[in-house]
Amino acid sequence: MILRRIHASLLLRTTLTVLGAALGVGLAALALAGRVADRWELGHQREAMEAQLDGVASLASGACFVEDRALSQQIVSQLVATRNVQAATLRTPAAVLAQAERPGAVHGRQAVPLVRAIPSPFFQEVQLGELVLVPDLGEAERLAARTASLLRMVVFCLTAALGLTLAFVVRRTIILPIAALSHRLHLLAPETGALLTGIRSHERDELGQLVRDVNALLERLMEALRQERLQGEQRALEHMKTQSLIQNAGTGMFLVNAEATLEAWTPAFLRMLEREQPLPVRGAELLPLFGDSGALVRDCLARCRFGARQVVEVFRVGNAGAEGHRWLQLCLDPMEKGWIQGLLEDVTALRDPTETAGARQLAVRDPLTGLLNRLGAEQAMADLFFRNRGGLALVMVDLDQFQAVNDSFGHEAGDAVLRQVAARLQASLRHTDLVARLGGDEFIAVLDNMTNESLLQDLARKLIAAINLPIALPGGGEVQVGCSLGLVLQEPGAVLSRTVLLKRADTAMYLAKQAGRNCARLFGAD
């Protein structure tokens, strides 16, 4: 457990490393201190012996000159009386005048004797004899040991003080600031946009640079998250629009697998087959949904799958001549692994010559609001573009929070909201302006002879104010929805297709959604 704690703590590891290094240096210094003390004491001992020789040199010269053995013995006895000298000998070339050894001396390793030549008292160049001193190495070793102990104590104290000082300095200047930085980073909440605060007195060093680098990284991360969020909102909006188009499409779409069972379908597919209830589930058989025409559909599926080509077939639903019979066109396209994509479209208006003008009129009108539907809007815009020689404007209207009305109050309330919005759009525009419901909660208005950008912006604000008014619901109560407007202005003489204008209006409307909803954006404006 202690090892795991040390391994997990930079402070403990650094402190122990510094102290360990100091201990190693201290041990080496202690070993060196013994040798230094030994050499120092030996040198000091020889210096003391040299001084003793200097003191008895004149007496030894006289004793050698007259060969006085008594005086010689007195001299050597005086020399061995000191603790530095183990033995002393005074001799001439002819004989040893005196020799003495200190009692109790311990014989150890061989000592190098100190020899001093004894000159004549009258002629210094004449050598009468020599005085030999043998140093007491045991005494030198005892003194050296005492000196080494003092040195070791001093070195140990200095090393310990240096190690602790280094550990304190490293802890104070490096470890603690890093620990504080780590703690701040641990408590940081990047999702709030907060940045890492610097450490006092470290603004200009490596730790300050680390703080700046971390903050730069956090800023790039937050920007990436913001872009990801915007892309997610855009994908959600596109998905919502796609779902709205699918839900309100006049053409029924479906997908079957190799076993001729349903994998996916749109509500229009069921409406055309008058199969609102009971609703099929994924994996349900396709052919029973077509009733008496099931055999024909089975044959179409086989031709499409095995012939690997598109198959188109028109068949009648209901009894011939009976009220309400219809003609449906089935279009099948082969896909991978035996899957087939199908389109089902009501072509009664093209197939039955008995269809009335009123029925044709209903085909281009939205049954809920009475406005032109997408097909009617395209036909009216084609005629308007053919006749128009001046400027015109296109306004794309998409309701805000409409789905919340459906979820909270039901589809009946949603239908009431759509009818009220359609009425307010018509009331706010000129009788000559074209108003249509493209599908779901998306409307469009085409304004002829509109060339003034300021007037178009004023009209957009008027539409937003009208739609923002409370809307009464059939069952009682009120709701309030907003709208996002995309504006496109075509100058006189400009030639733009309907597709280009619709795409630009859709882009401007999406920008209005991004800007916070319930506002208008003009395509191409700064």
Secondary structure, 3 states (H helix, E strand, C coil): CHHHHHHHCHHHHHHHHHHHHHHHHHHHHHHHHHHHHHHHHHHHHHHHHHHHHHHHHHHHHHHHHHCCHHHHHHHHHHHHCCCCEEEEEEECCCCEEEEEECCCCCCCCCCCCEEEEEECCCCCCCEEEEEEEEECHHHHHHHHHHHHHHHHHHHHHHHHHHHHHHHHHHHHHHHHHHHHHHHHHHHCCHHHCCCCCCCCCCCCCHHHHHHHHHHHHHHHHHHHHHHHHHHHHHHHHHHHHHHHHHHHCCCEEEEECCCCEEEEECHHHHHHCCCCCCCCCCCCECHHHHHHHHHHHHHHHHHHHHHCCCEEEEEEECCCCCCCCEEEEEEEEECHHHCEEEEEEECHHHHCCCCCHHHHHHHCECCCCCCECHHHHHHHHHHHHHHCCCCEEEEEEEEECHHHHHHHHCHHHHHHHHHHHHHHHHHHCCCCCEEEEEECCEEEEEEECCCCHHHHHHHHHHHHHHHHCCEECCCCCEECCEEEEEEEEECCCCCCCHHHHHHHHHHHHHHHHHCCCCCEEECCCC
